Amino acid sequence: DTGVSQNPRHKITKRGQNVTFRCDPISEHNRLYWYRQTLGQGPEFLTYFQNEAQLEKSRLLSDRFSAERPKGSFSTLEIQRTEQGDSAMYLCASGTYEQYFGPGTRLTVT
Amino acid sequence: AQKVTQAQTEISVVEKEDVTLDCVYETRDTTYYLFWYKQPPSGELVFLIRRNSFDEQNEISGRYSWNFQKSTSSFNFTITASQVVDSAVYFCALSEAYQRARQLTFGSGTQLTVLP
């Protein structure tokens, strides 16, 4: 069990650019979650996959955000036309009743 | 809608002191789950415990113990004989069984600093 992994760990981008993050969940977990965490706050739910199906999306997930989980394995989260307000830690989690989190991708939009 | 409140923003104790972190939750669901996570300075959230709403038994794991009281909608976390390595942000979270995703709703966290 290698845990949840995320890449890249850090991303600095200029406003208006597109970015993509990757999450590799624990292999036997069919539930996968994306959360966003800003400084001094708890994580906030963005979206949920069961296998390859995206079954739940938060209203926080604007139309500039898109997530996929092809073949029910790894997942990607893409942000188009980044804004400074997108700067945050993006966390991926997988699990059944408990959710196990990856180390996160810290996005800085300049 | 569900809500988790951690009123203690920061707590500072001296090593070997006991410390209790408070968590109060709101939910309309009768079946729900409560969690505690630890986020050390390295940043990765570490799962500590899950309790379901039907099990009000307190739990002890080493120096950690949890007190779940449905009557006051609280799920408090006590660290006995604190150590410097316990310094971290601790999050309480809630998920509701009726939600398909069972996503976690987190409190804002309590920053615990244990001084040597």
Interface residues (C-beta under 8 A of the other chain):
Chain A: Y33 Y35 G40 Q41 G42 P43 E44 F45 Y48 L55 E56 S58 M89 L91 A93 Y97 E98 Q99 Y100 F101 G102 P103 G104
Chain B: V4 Y33 F35 Y37 S42 G43 E44 L45 V46 F47 R50 F91 A93 Q99 R100 A101 R102 Q103 L104 T105 F106 G107 S108 G109
